[in-house]
Amino acid sequence: MPASHSEHHAPSWYAASVQLPDPLPALAGEQQADVCIIGGGFTGLNTAIELAERGLSVVLLEGRRIGWGASGRNGGQLIRGVGHDVERFEPVVGREGVLAFKQMGLEAVQIVRRRIEQHALDCDLVWGYCDLANKPQHLQGFREELEDLRGLGYQAELRLLDREDMHQVVGSQAYVGGLIDMGSGHLHPLKLALGEARVAQQLGVRLFEQSLVTAIDYGPTVRVHTAGGCVLAKQLVIGCNAYLQDLQPQLGGKVLPAGSYIVATEPLGAARARSLIPQNMALCDQRVALDYYRLSADGRLLFGGACHYSGRDPADIAGYMRPKMLKVFPQLADVRIDYQWGGMIGIGANRLPQIGQLPQQPNVFYAQAYSGHGVNATHLAARLLAEAITGQAGGGFELFARVPHLTFPGGRLFRSQFLALGMLWHRLRELL
């Protein structure tokens, strides 16, 4: 998003459908706290909540507006799991570690559920999700996943669908089957972020907007600088994800910003909306350049997908996304697109969230690279960060910190080209 619009939220249906609060003040002068947090998205907000609940004083700095990045403009899908194919980390974390990753992937959704229920956050939460199989191999994978989830003791309803049953969940002929999961669902992410900001404030967290961090002085006391002031803190949490840029090069080199895009149709009316998604579920297919979609509370289709690694948004997001939408739902050819927007998600080379401490800086913590599972994984990361900072770690933080993460070679430009080549390879494999 151009810098001249940095004070505004993305032109999304989310921003248009919520009463945006008055801007919070920018940091001015010096503040002191037990912990300073950089980033006002789900990671930062929930880490602030978790720390304040444990009695620590917290200052949170957001360079733009609370929820301005991916937290306030994502697809709104709350889906079980963290990471992709966590079995491959067994050589590093052992079999017990793999099982722990899987259990944490289920617990992450429950953390979100409990936060919403405890604070009565109005964020349009709806339960029900379906993975969509593009080809028979995907359906076989669903069968294996169902058995794995049952083996983990997953309590939510799970159900496999064959091609002839797909009309129960989606009005499209594009899929050969699906896996229903009633323990996942969808919500209004910006409402959730703004609600969590209110919770943080009620707990005494000092939130500052338009307070872009310009420099960090490391040491036993960390000094965090903005244009208008600084924060002195015993501990620092960096939660900028895809918007980190060059603030912390060690972390920046391990996360690649990738563009993802969403369009929102005009309101479809109850009958037409129900014909597309009869059970009001969130849905997502299995391709590398995936499609994900759901209905909004006012009966629009929110259709997202695509991944760009160039750092440049399409000149016409609606023109880019509409053919993808019509490939799934050709019956929407006459429907108007009312909103179009994009944003950056953070992707790591191994697709596992990166949660840990900076080498040689044990009082600096971070979480990033959620690779498209940010709604739940951020809330889990916040819990693990708070446990580590307060010395209450139960093993989850250490497990994530044990996994090594590749630094993308060649700087920001060549990192993008490197991953784009990798994604092209995976897309070619899909054709086999």
HELIX and SHEET records of a PDB file:
HELIX    1   1 ALA A    3  HIS A    5  5                                   3    
HELIX    2   2 TRP A   13  ALA A   16  1                                   4    
HELIX    3   3 PHE A   42  GLU A   53  1                                  12    
HELIX    4   4 ALA A   70  GLY A   72  5                                   3    
HELIX    5   5 VAL A   86  PHE A   89  5                                   4    
HELIX    6   6 GLU A   90  GLN A  118  1                                  29    
HELIX    7   7 PRO A  136  GLY A  151  1                                  16    
HELIX    8   8 ARG A  163  GLN A  168  5                                   6    
HELIX    9   9 PRO A  189  GLN A  202  1                                  14    
HELIX   10  10 ASN A  241  TYR A  243  5                                   3    
HELIX   11  11 PRO A  249  GLY A  252  1                                   4    
HELIX   12  12 ALA A  270  LEU A  276  1                                   7    
HELIX   13  13 ILE A  317  VAL A  328  1                                  12    
HELIX   14  14 PRO A  330  LEU A  332  5                                   3    
HELIX   15  15 GLY A  374  ILE A  389  1                                  16    
HELIX   16  16 GLY A  396  ARG A  402  1                                   7    
HELIX   17  17 GLY A  411  GLU A  430  1                                  20    
SHEET    1   A 6 ARG A 206  PHE A 208  0                                        
SHEET    2   A 6 VAL A  58  LEU A  61  1                                        
SHEET    3   A 6 GLY A  29  ILE A  38  1                                        
SHEET    4   A 6 GLY A 229  ILE A 238  1                                        
SHEET    5   A 6 VAL A 222  THR A 226 -1                                        
SHEET    6   A 6 VAL A 213  ASP A 217 -1                                        
SHEET    1   B 6 ARG A 206  PHE A 208  0                                        
SHEET    2   B 6 VAL A  58  LEU A  61  1                                        
SHEET    3   B 6 GLY A  29  ILE A  38  1                                        
SHEET    4   B 6 GLY A 229  ILE A 238  1                                        
SHEET    5   B 6 GLN A 361  GLN A 368  1                                        
SHEET    6   B 6 GLN A 354  LEU A 358 -1                                        
SHEET    1   C 8 GLN A  77  LEU A  78  0                                        
SHEET    2   C 8 GLY A 177  HIS A 186 -1                                        
SHEET    3   C 8 VAL A 126  ALA A 133 -1                                        
SHEET    4   C 8 ALA A 282  CYS A 284  1                                        
SHEET    5   C 8 ASP A 291  LEU A 295 -1                                        
SHEET    6   C 8 LEU A 301  HIS A 308 -1                                        
SHEET    7   C 8 LEU A 256  THR A 265 -1                                        
SHEET    8   C 8 ILE A 337  ILE A 347 -1                                        
SHEET    1   D 3 GLN A  77  LEU A  78  0                                        
SHEET    2   D 3 GLY A 177  HIS A 186 -1                                        
SHEET    3   D 3 LEU A 158  ASP A 162 -1                                        
END                                                                             
